[in-house]
């Protein structure tokens, strides 16, 4: 019954968000003519791969550009190896910066929730290249579905070092409860409004 209610709620939310999603799609298309959605392969529950949906926030040739940047810039390479992110990522478009700051780039993940790839709360989905950063703790990540929001999301996001992010995923997996999920959901709204660590 709970799953049926959740699906009805998610479908209603998707319909409600549709006008805003159309506006975002038009802005992305007008900026550089590239694809509106970005589909990225992530690691799900039990290590099963799935495609995570986002509004595209980077230039079309982002992967090629990143490889060239990391090969030529030691500081960028060090930051990427440490956090799997770049604070001042030159691949992010002007529209993309706004979408990331507002977290609107994550809205298409409602589709992932409907498909059962993700849950509302859980560790943020990682790519295969990040598994090594978890080490033996990877089993904790594997034990729960990735989430639209989670402890990392409400604790500073990208301002948090990767080792602490892993520790938060372990903590969530070992203490998962309805109460903890509701606390994280309640903390998500102010975290999104403040745009803390979103880049």
KOLRO-607546 format. One record per atom (N, C-alpha, C): x, y, z; atom name; residue in one letter. Coordinates in steps of 0.001 Angstrom, whole numbers, padded with zeros to 6 digits. Layout:
N
+---------+---------+---------+-------+--------+
|       X |       Y |       Z | atome | residu |
+---------+---------+---------+-------+--------+
|       X |       Y |       Z |    CA |      A |
...
+---------+---------+---------+-------+--------+
//
This chain:
199
+---------+---------+---------+-------+--------+
|       X |       Y |       Z | atome | residu |
+---------+---------+---------+-------+--------+
|  000828 | -001204 |  000000 |     N |      X |
|  000000 |  000000 |  000000 |    CA |      X |
|  000868 |  001263 |  000000 |     C |      X |
|  001945 |  001204 |  000805 |     N |      X |
|  002850 |  002345 |  000882 |    CA |      X |
|  003507 |  002643 | -000451 |     C |      X |
|  003894 |  001576 | -001176 |     N |      X |
|  004546 |  001749 | -002476 |    CA |      X |
|  003579 |  002330 | -003505 |     C |      X |
|  002316 |  001891 | -003433 |     N |      X |
|  001285 |  002413 | -004354 |    CA |      X |
|  001081 |  003904 | -004112 |     C |      X |
|  000984 |  004292 | -002833 |     N |      X |
|  000815 |  005706 | -002479 |    CA |      X |
|  002001 |  006525 | -002958 |     C |      X |
|  003223 |  005979 | -002778 |     N |      X |
|  004424 |  006691 | -003205 |    CA |      X |
|  004414 |  006912 | -004716 |     C |      X |
|  004022 |  005895 | -005472 |     N |      X |
|  003991 |  006024 | -006935 |    CA |      X |
|  002961 |  007063 | -007376 |     C |      X |
|  001801 |  007054 | -006735 |     N |      X |
|  000769 |  008049 | -007060 |    CA |      X |
|  001292 |  009452 | -006763 |     C |      X |
|  001966 |  009597 | -005614 |     N |      X |
|  002534 |  010895 | -005235 |    CA |      X |
|  003591 |  011339 | -006242 |     C |      X |
|  004466 |  010421 | -006657 |     N |      X |
|  005546 |  010767 | -007587 |    CA |      X |
|  004998 |  011151 | -008969 |     C |      X |
|  003979 |  010432 | -009428 |     N |      X |
|  003358 |  010764 | -010715 |    CA |      X |
|  002700 |  012141 | -010639 |     C |      X |
|  002031 |  012417 | -009520 |     N |      X |
|  001408 |  013732 | -009320 |    CA |      X |
|  002469 |  014829 | -009276 |     C |      X |
|  003596 |  014543 | -008607 |     N |      X |
|  004688 |  015512 | -008523 |    CA |      X |
|  005280 |  015782 | -009896 |     C |      X |
|  005436 |  014731 | -010680 |     N |      X |
|  005978 |  014876 | -012035 |    CA |      X |
|  005064 |  015746 | -012891 |     C |      X |
|  003765 |  015541 | -012779 |     N |      X |
|  002793 |  016349 | -013537 |    CA |      X |
|  002847 |  017806 | -013071 |     C |      X |
|  002940 |  017995 | -011760 |     N |      X |
|  003014 |  019347 | -011183 |    CA |      X |
|  004273 |  020086 | -011645 |     C |      X |
|  005390 |  019338 | -011742 |     N |      X |
|  006673 |  019940 | -012107 |    CA |      X |
|  006843 |  020113 | -013617 |     C |      X |
|  005945 |  019522 | -014390 |     N |      X |
|  006088 |  019506 | -015845 |    CA |      X |
|  006268 |  020893 | -016471 |     C |      X |
|  005474 |  021912 | -016123 |     N |      X |
|  005692 |  023244 | -016721 |    CA |      X |
|  007099 |  023790 | -016449 |     C |      X |
|  007580 |  023615 | -015222 |     N |      X |
|  008932 |  024072 | -014885 |    CA |      X |
|  009972 |  023278 | -015660 |     C |      X |
|  009762 |  021992 | -015805 |     N |      X |
|  010701 |  021147 | -016541 |    CA |      X |
|  010774 |  021561 | -018008 |     C |      X |
|  009632 |  021967 | -018571 |     N |      X |
|  009610 |  022426 | -019966 |    CA |      X |
|  010414 |  023708 | -020114 |     C |      X |
|  010275 |  024630 | -019156 |     N |      X |
|  011045 |  025878 | -019182 |    CA |      X |
|  012542 |  025582 | -019108 |     C |      X |
|  012926 |  024709 | -018192 |     N |      X |
|  014343 |  024336 | -018038 |    CA |      X |
|  014861 |  023706 | -019328 |     C |      X |
|  014072 |  022820 | -019915 |     N |      X |
|  014476 |  022152 | -021151 |    CA |      X |
|  014721 |  023160 | -022276 |     C |      X |
|  013836 |  024160 | -022380 |     N |      X |
|  013983 |  025194 | -023408 |    CA |      X |
|  015264 |  026001 | -023182 |     C |      X |
|  015545 |  026358 | -021934 |     N |      X |
|  016754 |  027132 | -021607 |    CA |      X |
|  018021 |  026363 | -021969 |     C |      X |
|  018045 |  025074 | -021651 |     N |      X |
|  019218 |  024242 | -021977 |    CA |      X |
|  019396 |  024164 | -023485 |     C |      X |
|  018294 |  023964 | -024189 |     N |      X |
|  018347 |  023821 | -025652 |    CA |      X |
|  018792 |  025125 | -026311 |     C |      X |
|  018307 |  026245 | -025799 |     N |      X |
|  018668 |  027542 | -026379 |    CA |      X |
|  020133 |  027888 | -026153 |     C |      X |
|  020707 |  027397 | -025047 |     N |      X |
|  022081 |  027774 | -024713 |    CA |      X |
|  023093 |  027219 | -025707 |     C |      X |
|  022991 |  025915 | -026017 |     N |      X |
|  024002 |  025361 | -026931 |    CA |      X |
|  023452 |  024330 | -027914 |     C |      X |
|  022131 |  024120 | -027870 |     N |      X |
|  021520 |  023197 | -028829 |    CA |      X |
|  021718 |  021728 | -028524 |     C |      X |
|  022403 |  021420 | -027410 |     N |      X |
|  022685 |  020026 | -027067 |    CA |      X |
|  021510 |  019336 | -026403 |     C |      X |
|  021706 |  018067 | -026023 |     N |      X |
|  020632 |  017302 | -025375 |    CA |      X |
|  020184 |  017954 | -024067 |     C |      X |
|  018915 |  017783 | -023745 |     N |      X |
|  018351 |  018367 | -022523 |    CA |      X |
|  018687 |  017499 | -021314 |     C |      X |
|  018539 |  016195 | -021469 |     N |      X |
|  018785 |  015265 | -020369 |    CA |      X |
|  020165 |  014641 | -020464 |     C |      X |
|  020715 |  014333 | -019298 |     N |      X |
|  021993 |  013638 | -019201 |    CA |      X |
|  021719 |  012312 | -018515 |     C |      X |
|  022103 |  011229 | -019152 |     N |      X |
|  021881 |  009886 | -018610 |    CA |      X |
|  023240 |  009295 | -018252 |     C |      X |
|  023464 |  009040 | -016962 |     N |      X |
|  024781 |  008611 | -016511 |    CA |      X |
|  024678 |  007274 | -015791 |     C |      X |
|  025580 |  006348 | -016115 |     N |      X |
|  025559 |  005018 | -015511 |    CA |      X |
|  026048 |  005095 | -014069 |     C |      X |
|  025229 |  004622 | -013125 |     N |      X |
|  025557 |  004655 | -011698 |    CA |      X |
|  025428 |  003262 | -011092 |     C |      X |
|  025928 |  003139 | -009863 |     N |      X |
|  025883 |  001861 | -009141 |    CA |      X |
|  024702 |  001878 | -008181 |     C |      X |
|  023836 |  000878 | -008292 |     N |      X |
|  022642 |  000823 | -007459 |    CA |      X |
|  022721 | -000233 | -006377 |     C |      X |
|  021576 | -000566 | -005824 |     N |      X |
|  021463 | -001553 | -004751 |    CA |      X |
|  022097 | -002876 | -005174 |     C |      X |
|  022947 | -003417 | -004307 |     N |      X |
|  023589 | -004699 | -004602 |    CA |      X |
|  024608 | -004634 | -005718 |     C |      X |
|  025027 | -003420 | -006089 |     N |      X |
|  026014 | -003266 | -007160 |    CA |      X |
|  025437 | -003275 | -008551 |     C |      X |
|  024105 | -003335 | -008650 |     N |      X |
|  023473 | -003370 | -009978 |    CA |      X |
|  023533 | -001984 | -010628 |     C |      X |
|  023957 | -001934 | -011897 |     N |      X |
|  024054 | -000634 | -012578 |    CA |      X |
|  022685 | -000130 | -013019 |     C |      X |
|  022536 |  001176 | -013066 |     N |      X |
|  021333 |  001793 | -013610 |    CA |      X |
|  021713 |  003153 | -014177 |     C |      X |
|  020836 |  003709 | -014997 |     N |      X |
|  021083 |  005029 | -015577 |    CA |      X |
|  020340 |  006094 | -014769 |     C |      X |
|  021108 |  007020 | -014241 |     N |      X |
|  020575 |  008116 | -013434 |    CA |      X |
|  020301 |  009308 | -014358 |     C |      X |
|  019104 |  009902 | -014240 |     N |      X |
|  018718 |  011009 | -015113 |    CA |      X |
|  018909 |  012361 | -014426 |     C |      X |
|  019424 |  013310 | -015181 |     N |      X |
|  019566 |  014689 | -014712 |    CA |      X |
|  019341 |  015622 | -015889 |     C |      X |
|  019010 |  016872 | -015597 |     N |      X |
|  019099 |  017877 | -016649 |    CA |      X |
|  020580 |  018114 | -016907 |     C |      X |
|  020942 |  018218 | -018168 |     N |      X |
|  022359 |  018406 | -018524 |    CA |      X |
|  022841 |  019780 | -018056 |     C |      X |
|  023941 |  019775 | -017300 |     N |      X |
|  024500 |  021025 | -016781 |    CA |      X |
|  025888 |  021313 | -017342 |     C |      X |
|  026413 |  020403 | -018162 |     N |      X |
|  027770 |  020563 | -018695 |    CA |      X |
|  027769 |  020678 | -020214 |     C |      X |
|  028870 |  021174 | -020724 |     N |      X |
|  029033 |  021250 | -022172 |    CA |      X |
|  028932 |  019847 | -022774 |     C |      X |
|  028597 |  019785 | -024051 |     N |      X |
|  028328 |  018509 | -024709 |    CA |      X |
|  029538 |  017590 | -024693 |     C |      X |
|  030741 |  018146 | -024834 |     N |      X |
|  031963 |  017337 | -024886 |    CA |      X |
|  032633 |  017226 | -023512 |     C |      X |
|  031823 |  017161 | -022455 |     N |      X |
|  032337 |  017227 | -021076 |    CA |      X |
|  033383 |  016157 | -020760 |     C |      X |
|  033149 |  014915 | -021184 |     N |      X |
|  034070 |  013831 | -020846 |    CA |      X |
|  035425 |  014018 | -021525 |     C |      X |
|  035406 |  014400 | -022796 |     N |      X |
|  036650 |  014636 | -023537 |    CA |      X |
|  037407 |  015819 | -022952 |     C |      X |
|  036656 |  016860 | -022610 |     N |      X |
|  037257 |  018061 | -022040 |    CA |      X |
|  037897 |  017746 | -020687 |     C |      X |
|  037231 |  016923 | -019878 |     N |      X |
|  037764 |  016563 | -018563 |    CA |      X |
|  039076 |  015799 | -018704 |     C |      X |
|  039115 |  014839 | -019624 |     N |      X |
|  040338 |  014055 | -019821 |    CA |      X |
|  041513 |  014951 | -020183 |     C |      X |
|  041276 |  015925 | -021072 |     N |      X |
|  042340 |  016853 | -021477 |    CA |      X |
|  042753 |  017744 | -020308 |     C |      X |
|  041776 |  018191 | -019517 |     N |      X |
|  042058 |  019068 | -018378 |    CA |      X |
|  042898 |  018344 | -017325 |     C |      X |
|  042525 |  017124 | -016996 |     N |      X |
|  043242 |  016368 | -015974 |    CA |      X |
|  044654 |  016003 | -016421 |     C |      X |
|  044819 |  015841 | -017729 |     N |      X |
|  046150 |  015519 | -018264 |    CA |      X |
|  047083 |  016727 | -018241 |     C |      X |
|  046509 |  017928 | -018282 |     N |      X |
|  047337 |  019139 | -018398 |    CA |      X |
|  047412 |  019976 | -017122 |     C |      X |
|  046508 |  019729 | -016168 |     N |      X |
|  046447 |  020565 | -014967 |    CA |      X |
|  046605 |  019704 | -013707 |     C |      X |
|  047791 |  019687 | -013091 |     N |      X |
|  048043 |  018844 | -011906 |    CA |      X |
|  047114 |  019162 | -010734 |     C |      X |
|  046775 |  020444 | -010530 |     N |      X |
|  045913 |  020821 | -009401 |    CA |      X |
|  044497 |  020276 | -009600 |     C |      X |
|  044015 |  020382 | -010834 |     N |      X |
|  042680 |  019832 | -011137 |    CA |      X |
|  042692 |  018316 | -010977 |     C |      X |
|  043774 |  017673 | -011411 |     N |      X |
|  043871 |  016221 | -011303 |    CA |      X |
|  043887 |  015782 | -009834 |     C |      X |
|  044610 |  016515 | -008991 |     N |      X |
|  044668 |  016202 | -007557 |    CA |      X |
|  043288 |  016350 | -006906 |     C |      X |
|  042584 |  017433 | -007267 |     N |      X |
|  041249 |  017659 | -006711 |    CA |      X |
|  040287 |  016569 | -007159 |     C |      X |
|  040374 |  016176 | -008424 |     N |      X |
|  039487 |  015148 | -008962 |    CA |      X |
|  039755 |  013798 | -008298 |     C |      X |
|  041017 |  013458 | -008119 |     N |      X |
|  041368 |  012171 | -007503 |    CA |      X |
|  040928 |  012132 | -006035 |     C |      X |
|  040934 |  013294 | -005370 |     N |      X |
|  040556 |  013361 | -003962 |    CA |      X |
|  039037 |  013323 | -003777 |     C |      X |
|  038306 |  014157 | -004553 |     N |      X |
|  036870 |  014344 | -004317 |    CA |      X |
|  035959 |  013885 | -005451 |     C |      X |
|  036541 |  013501 | -006576 |     N |      X |
|  035769 |  013122 | -007766 |    CA |      X |
|  034861 |  014268 | -008212 |     C |      X |
|  035317 |  015501 | -007942 |     N |      X |
|  034595 |  016719 | -008319 |    CA |      X |
|  035600 |  017836 | -008497 |     C |      X |
|  035187 |  018883 | -009226 |     N |      X |
|  035987 |  020094 | -009358 |    CA |      X |
|  035144 |  021265 | -008863 |     C |      X |
|  035674 |  022021 | -007908 |     N |      X |
|  034917 |  023135 | -007347 |    CA |      X |
|  034583 |  024173 | -008420 |     C |      X |
|  035568 |  024542 | -009222 |     N |      X |
|  035343 |  025500 | -010317 |    CA |      X |
|  035431 |  024742 | -011631 |     C |      X |
|  034435 |  023930 | -011889 |     N |      X |
|  034451 |  023045 | -013055 |    CA |      X |
|  034167 |  023838 | -014328 |     C |      X |
|  035158 |  023948 | -015219 |     N |      X |
|  034964 |  024740 | -016441 |    CA |      X |
|  034000 |  024104 | -017443 |     C |      X |
|  033585 |  022878 | -017184 |     N |      X |
|  032657 |  022203 | -018091 |    CA |      X |
|  031210 |  022634 | -017867 |     C |      X |
|  030924 |  023226 | -016712 |     N |      X |
|  029545 |  023590 | -016364 |    CA |      X |
|  029113 |  024828 | -017153 |     C |      X |
|  027947 |  024754 | -017766 |     N |      X |
|  027422 |  025870 | -018560 |    CA |      X |
|  026799 |  026926 | -017647 |     C |      X |
|  026449 |  028077 | -018216 |     N |      X |
|  025818 |  029148 | -017434 |    CA |      X |
|  024465 |  028691 | -016882 |     C |      X |
|  023654 |  028077 | -017730 |     N |      X |
|  022366 |  027539 | -017268 |    CA |      X |
|  022613 |  026429 | -016247 |     C |      X |
|  023640 |  025619 | -016502 |     N |      X |
|  023985 |  024518 | -015608 |    CA |      X |
|  024335 |  024988 | -014205 |     C |      X |
|  025009 |  026121 | -014109 |     N |      X |
|  025354 |  026666 | -012793 |    CA |      X |
|  024102 |  026987 | -011992 |     C |      X |
|  023129 |  027600 | -012657 |     N |      X |
|  021860 |  027920 | -011990 |    CA |      X |
|  021133 |  026646 | -011571 |     C |      X |
|  021098 |  025656 | -012456 |     N |      X |
|  020401 |  024409 | -012155 |    CA |      X |
|  021037 |  023696 | -010969 |     C |      X |
|  022359 |  023725 | -010889 |     N |      X |
|  023039 |  023071 | -009768 |    CA |      X |
|  022812 |  023813 | -008465 |     C |      X |
|  022884 |  025136 | -008506 |     N |      X |
|  022675 |  025945 | -007306 |    CA |      X |
|  021276 |  025739 | -006736 |     C |      X |
|  020305 |  025593 | -007635 |     N |      X |
|  018908 |  025436 | -007216 |    CA |      X |
|  018510 |  023967 | -007033 |     C |      X |
|  019415 |  023049 | -007406 |     N |      X |
|  019160 |  021600 | -007383 |    CA |      X |
|  018080 |  021162 | -008377 |     C |      X |
|  017724 |  022044 | -009305 |     N |      X |
|  016725 |  021684 | -010317 |    CA |      X |
|  017245 |  020628 | -011290 |     C |      X |
|  018562 |  020493 | -011387 |     N |      X |
|  019120 |  019477 | -012281 |    CA |      X |
|  018734 |  018065 | -011836 |     C |      X |
|  018354 |  017913 | -010556 |     N |      X |
|  018023 |  016593 | -010024 |    CA |      X |
|  016562 |  016184 | -010269 |     C |      X |
|  015723 |  017114 | -010716 |     N |      X |
|  014288 |  016834 | -010856 |    CA |      X |
|  013993 |  015593 | -011713 |     C |      X |
|  014699 |  015362 | -012834 |     N |      X |
|  014400 |  014164 | -013629 |    CA |      X |
|  014608 |  012845 | -012894 |     C |      X |
|  015231 |  012877 | -011730 |     N |      X |
|  015426 |  011644 | -010970 |    CA |      X |
|  014116 |  011137 | -010372 |     C |      X |
|  013051 |  011927 | -010505 |     N |      X |
|  011715 |  011408 | -010169 |    CA |      X |
|  011449 |  010160 | -011009 |     C |      X |
|  011956 |  010153 | -012241 |     N |      X |
|  011812 |  008980 | -013123 |    CA |      X |
|  012517 |  007775 | -012506 |     C |      X |
|  013724 |  007999 | -011953 |     N |      X |
|  014453 |  006907 | -011298 |    CA |      X |
|  013708 |  006384 | -010073 |     C |      X |
|  013025 |  007289 | -009355 |     N |      X |
|  012229 |  006866 | -008203 |    CA |      X |
|  011061 |  005994 | -008660 |     C |      X |
|  010401 |  006405 | -009740 |     N |      X |
|  009278 |  005641 | -010272 |    CA |      X |
|  009712 |  004268 | -010786 |     C |      X |
|  010909 |  004206 | -011361 |     N |      X |
|  011416 |  002935 | -011887 |    CA |      X |
|  011938 |  002017 | -010788 |     C |      X |
|  012132 |  002551 | -009587 |     N |      X |
|  012645 |  001735 | -008489 |    CA |      X |
|  014152 |  001666 | -008425 |     C |      X |
|  014850 |  002465 | -009240 |     N |      X |
|  016320 |  002489 | -009209 |    CA |      X |
|  016831 |  003150 | -007934 |     C |      X |
|  016065 |  004145 | -007449 |     N |      X |
|  016474 |  004946 | -006314 |    CA |      X |
|  015337 |  005046 | -005311 |     C |      X |
|  015679 |  005449 | -004092 |     N |      X |
|  014672 |  005750 | -003078 |    CA |      X |
|  014733 |  007245 | -002784 |     C |      X |
|  013795 |  007745 | -002024 |     N |      X |
|  013795 |  009173 | -001702 |    CA |      X |
|  015030 |  009524 | -000875 |     C |      X |
|  015365 |  008656 |  000097 |     N |      X |
|  016519 |  008887 |  000968 |    CA |      X |
|  017503 |  007731 |  000837 |     C |      X |
|  018782 |  008062 |  000808 |     N |      X |
|  019829 |  007051 |  000728 |    CA |      X |
|  021136 |  007706 |  000318 |     C |      X |
|  022201 |  006947 |  000185 |     N |      X |
|  023457 |  007523 | -000302 |    CA |      X |
|  023285 |  008037 | -001725 |     C |      X |
|  023951 |  009125 | -002064 |     N |      X |
|  023876 |  009596 | -003443 |    CA |      X |
|  024533 |  008565 | -004362 |     C |      X |
|  023925 |  008302 | -005538 |     N |      X |
|  024452 |  007253 | -006425 |    CA |      X |
|  025858 |  007577 | -006935 |     C |      X |
|  026730 |  006591 | -006879 |     N |      X |
|  028120 |  006772 | -007305 |    CA |      X |
|  028345 |  006111 | -008664 |     C |      X |
|  029451 |  006468 | -009302 |     N |      X |
|  029861 |  005813 | -010545 |    CA |      X |
|  030854 |  004714 | -010188 |     C |      X |
|  031082 |  003816 | -011120 |     N |      X |
|  031961 |  002671 | -010874 |    CA |      X |
|  033357 |  003101 | -010418 |     C |      X |
|  033842 |  004225 | -010963 |     N |      X |
|  035178 |  004702 | -010625 |    CA |      X |
|  035332 |  005147 | -009182 |     C |      X |
|  034208 |  005331 | -008477 |     N |      X |
|  034259 |  005763 | -007078 |    CA |      X |
|  034277 |  004597 | -006093 |     C |      X |
|  034044 |  003387 | -006570 |     N |      X |
|  033972 |  002227 | -005675 |    CA |      X |
|  035260 |  002074 | -004865 |     C |      X |
|  036406 |  002296 | -005508 |     N |      X |
|  037697 |  002131 | -004830 |    CA |      X |
|  037830 |  003053 | -003628 |     C |      X |
|  037168 |  004209 | -003668 |     N |      X |
|  037251 |  005160 | -002557 |    CA |      X |
|  036533 |  004632 | -001304 |     C |      X |
|  035625 |  003693 | -001489 |     N |      X |
|  034892 |  003123 | -000363 |    CA |      X |
|  035649 |  001989 |  000314 |     C |      X |
|  036497 |  001268 | -000444 |     N |      X |
|  037217 |  000145 |  000132 |    CA |      X |
|  036249 | -000886 |  000701 |     C |      X |
|  036555 | -001409 |  001921 |     N |      X |
|  035692 | -002416 |  002536 |    CA |      X |
|  034317 | -001852 |  002904 |     C |      X |
|  034217 | -000525 |  002966 |     N |      X |
|  032935 |  000105 |  003319 |    CA |      X |
|  031925 |  000065 |  002176 |     C |      X |
|  032375 | -000361 |  001009 |     N |      X |
|  031485 | -000430 | -000158 |    CA |      X |
|  030279 | -001332 |  000109 |     C |      X |
|  030454 | -002346 |  000959 |     N |      X |
|  029335 | -003260 |  001271 |    CA |      X |
|  028171 | -002500 |  001922 |     C |      X |
|  028483 | -001419 |  002655 |     N |      X |
|  027430 | -000612 |  003279 |    CA |      X |
|  026668 |  000186 |  002217 |     C |      X |
|  027409 |  000745 |  001269 |     N |      X |
|  026754 |  001464 |  000166 |    CA |      X |
|  025826 |  000514 | -000586 |     C |      X |
|  026299 | -000700 | -000813 |     N |      X |
|  025553 | -001710 | -001570 |    CA |      X |
|  024292 | -002187 | -000874 |     C |      X |
|  024210 | -001971 |  000440 |     N |      X |
|  023130 | -002548 |  001238 |    CA |      X |
|  021813 | -001781 |  001137 |     C |      X |
|  021861 | -000556 |  000610 |     N |      X |
|  020649 |  000267 |  000505 |    CA |      X |
|  020557 |  000891 | -000887 |     C |      X |
|  019354 |  001286 | -001264 |     N |      X |
|  019195 |  001963 | -002552 |    CA |      X |
|  019792 |  003364 | -002495 |     C |      X |
|  020401 |  003829 | -003583 |     N |      X |
|  020831 |  005235 | -003638 |    CA |      X |
|  019613 |  006139 | -003499 |     C |      X |
|  019839 |  007338 | -002968 |     N |      X |
|  018715 |  008230 | -002709 |    CA |      X |
|  018773 |  009552 | -003440 |     C |      X |
|  017600 |  010167 | -003571 |     N |      X |
|  017497 |  011517 | -004125 |    CA |      X |
|  018134 |  012518 | -003165 |     C |      X |
|  017993 |  012239 | -001872 |     N |      X |
|  018656 |  013034 | -000842 |    CA |      X |
|  019228 |  012078 |  000194 |     C |      X |
|  020107 |  012604 |  001055 |     N |      X |
|  020735 |  011755 |  002058 |    CA |      X |
|  021534 |  012589 |  003045 |     C |      X |
|  022252 |  011920 |  003923 |     N |      X |
|  023046 |  012624 |  004929 |    CA |      X |
|  024043 |  013586 |  004296 |     C |      X |
|  024681 |  013150 |  003206 |     N |      X |
|  025659 |  013995 |  002518 |    CA |      X |
|  024995 |  015256 |  001988 |     C |      X |
|  023791 |  015121 |  001454 |     N |      X |
|  023057 |  016241 |  000881 |    CA |      X |
|  022739 |  017315 |  001915 |     C |      X |
|  022480 |  016906 |  003143 |     N |      X |
|  022076 |  017873 |  004170 |    CA |      X |
|  023233 |  018259 |  005092 |     C |      X |
|  024437 |  017825 |  004732 |     N |      X |
|  025605 |  018096 |  005590 |    CA |      X |
|  026714 |  018847 |  004865 |     C |      X |
|  026341 |  019599 |  003824 |     N |      X |
|  027341 |  020398 |  003126 |    CA |      X |
|  027668 |  019927 |  001720 |     C |      X |
|  027158 |  018785 |  001312 |     N |      X |
|  027351 |  018254 | -000042 |    CA |      X |
|  028807 |  018319 | -000472 |     C |      X |
|  029090 |  019040 | -001527 |     N |      X |
|  030436 |  019035 | -002102 |    CA |      X |
|  031466 |  019774 | -001262 |     C |      X |
|  031028 |  020445 | -000197 |     N |      X |
|  031982 |  021046 |  000739 |    CA |      X |
|  032578 |  019999 |  001668 |     C |      X |
|  031987 |  018805 |  001654 |     N |      X |
|  032425 |  017708 |  002518 |    CA |      X |
|  033462 |  016863 |  001786 |     C |      X |
|  034570 |  016553 |  002461 |     N |      X |
|  035598 |  015705 |  001859 |    CA |      X |
|  035045 |  014299 |  001621 |     C |      X |
|  035599 |  013632 |  000630 |     N |      X |
|  035038 |  012349 |  000206 |    CA |      X |
|  035058 |  011310 |  001326 |     C |      X |
|  036111 |  011309 |  002146 |     N |      X |
|  036202 |  010322 |  003223 |    CA |      X |
|  035034 |  010482 |  004200 |     C |      X |
|  034642 |  011728 |  004440 |     N |      X |
|  033512 |  011971 |  005353 |    CA |      X |
|  032202 |  011556 |  004689 |     C |      X |
|  032117 |  011775 |  003380 |     N |      X |
|  030923 |  011333 |  002652 |    CA |      X |
|  030750 |  009823 |  002796 |     C |      X |
|  031846 |  009065 |  002629 |     N |      X |
|  031801 |  007606 |  002791 |    CA |      X |
|  031339 |  007241 |  004200 |     C |      X |
|  031880 |  007936 |  005200 |     N |      X |
|  031505 |  007672 |  006603 |    CA |      X |
|  030011 |  007908 |  006817 |     C |      X |
|  029462 |  008949 |  006162 |     N |      X |
|  028028 |  009238 |  006301 |    CA |      X |
|  027183 |  008159 |  005633 |     C |      X |
|  027656 |  007628 |  004515 |     N |      X |
|  026927 |  006540 |  003854 |    CA |      X |
|  026909 |  005290 |  004728 |     C |      X |
|  028046 |  005000 |  005379 |     N |      X |
|  028124 |  003852 |  006292 |    CA |      X |
|  027164 |  004054 |  007461 |     C |      X |
|  027167 |  005270 |  008014 |     N |      X |
|  026294 |  005588 |  009142 |    CA |      X |
|  024832 |  005412 |  008762 |     C |      X |
|  024455 |  005924 |  007583 |     N |      X |
|  023061 |  005811 |  007150 |    CA |      X |
|  022660 |  004350 |  006976 |     C |      X |
|  023504 |  003577 |  006296 |     N |      X |
|  023175 |  002171 |  006025 |    CA |      X |
|  023028 |  001365 |  007312 |     C |      X |
|  023821 |  001691 |  008321 |     N |      X |
|  023790 |  000924 |  009567 |    CA |      X |
|  022680 |  001385 |  010511 |     C |      X |
|  022177 |  002609 |  010319 |     N |      X |
|  021142 |  003134 |  011224 |    CA |      X |
|  019843 |  003497 |  010507 |     C |      X |
|  019669 |  002994 |  009309 |     N |      X |
|  018493 |  003332 |  008505 |    CA |      X |
|  017202 |  003075 |  009278 |     C |      X |
|  016327 |  004091 |  009287 |     N |      X |
|  015041 |  003972 |  009964 |    CA |      X |
|  014090 |  005014 |  009387 |     C |      X |
|  012808 |  004855 |  009652 |     N |      X |
|  011812 |  005825 |  009198 |    CA |      X |
|  012099 |  007187 |  009817 |     C |      X |
|  012449 |  007191 |  011106 |     N |      X |
|  012741 |  008441 |  011800 |    CA |      X |
|  013911 |  009182 |  011180 |     C |      X |
|  014985 |  008455 |  010850 |     N |      X |
|  016157 |  009074 |  010234 |    CA |      X |
|  015803 |  009615 |  008851 |     C |      X |
|  015024 |  008846 |  008087 |     N |      X |
|  014611 |  009302 |  006752 |    CA |      X |
|  013802 |  010593 |  006835 |     C |      X |
|  012864 |  010653 |  007781 |     N |      X |
|  012036 |  011850 |  007932 |    CA |      X |
|  012878 |  013053 |  008357 |     C |      X |
|  013870 |  012822 |  009199 |     N |      X |
|  014777 |  013904 |  009632 |    CA |      X |
|  015561 |  014438 |  008444 |     C |      X |
|  016069 |  013535 |  007602 |     N |      X |
|  016841 |  013948 |  006423 |    CA |      X |
|  015955 |  014719 |  005448 |     C |      X |
|  014726 |  014237 |  005217 |     N |      X |
|  013796 |  014928 |  004318 |    CA |      X |
|  013506 |  016337 |  004825 |     C |      X |
|  013293 |  016461 |  006140 |     N |      X |
|  013021 |  017776 |  006729 |    CA |      X |
|  014219 |  018715 |  006576 |     C |      X |
|  015432 |  018180 |  006669 |     N |      X |
|  016647 |  018988 |  006557 |    CA |      X |
|  016973 |  019329 |  005098 |     C |      X |
|  016401 |  018572 |  004154 |     N |      X |
|  016722 |  018766 |  002738 |    CA |      X |
|  016231 |  020118 |  002233 |     C |      X |
|  015038 |  020530 |  002641 |     N |      X |
|  014459 |  021780 |  002131 |    CA |      X |
|  015340 |  022984 |  002455 |     C |      X |
|  015746 |  023208 |  003720 |     N |      X |
|  016652 |  024336 |  003979 |    CA |      X |
|  018013 |  024175 |  003321 |     C |      X |
|  018500 |  022933 |  003198 |     N |      X |
|  019793 |  022703 |  002549 |    CA |      X |
|  019747 |  023135 |  001089 |     C |      X |
|  018644 |  022810 |  000407 |     N |      X |
|  018474 |  023205 | -001003 |    CA |      X |
|  018331 |  024711 | -001121 |     C |      X |
|  017558 |  025309 | -000223 |     N |      X |
|  017346 |  026760 | -000251 |    CA |      X |
|  018655 |  027539 | -000052 |     C |      X |
|  019538 |  027012 |  000800 |     N |      X |
|  020799 |  027681 |  001090 |    CA |      X |
|  021871 |  027396 |  000047 |     C |      X |
|  021631 |  026393 | -000815 |     N |      X |
|  022580 |  026008 | -001875 |    CA |      X |
|  023966 |  025684 | -001321 |     C |      X |
|  024006 |  025184 | -000098 |     N |      X |
|  025286 |  024906 |  000540 |    CA |      X |
|  025981 |  023709 | -000110 |     C |      X |
|  027178 |  023963 | -000653 |     N |      X |
|  027958 |  022891 | -001246 |    CA |      X |
|  027484 |  022430 | -002603 |     C |      X |
|  026604 |  023192 | -003259 |     N |      X |
|  026102 |  022802 | -004582 |    CA |      X |
|  026908 |  023484 | -005679 |     C |      X |
|  027747 |  022686 | -006324 |     N |      X |
|  028527 |  023204 | -007472 |    CA |      X |
|  028891 |  022060 | -008400 |     C |      X |
+---------+---------+---------+-------+--------+
//
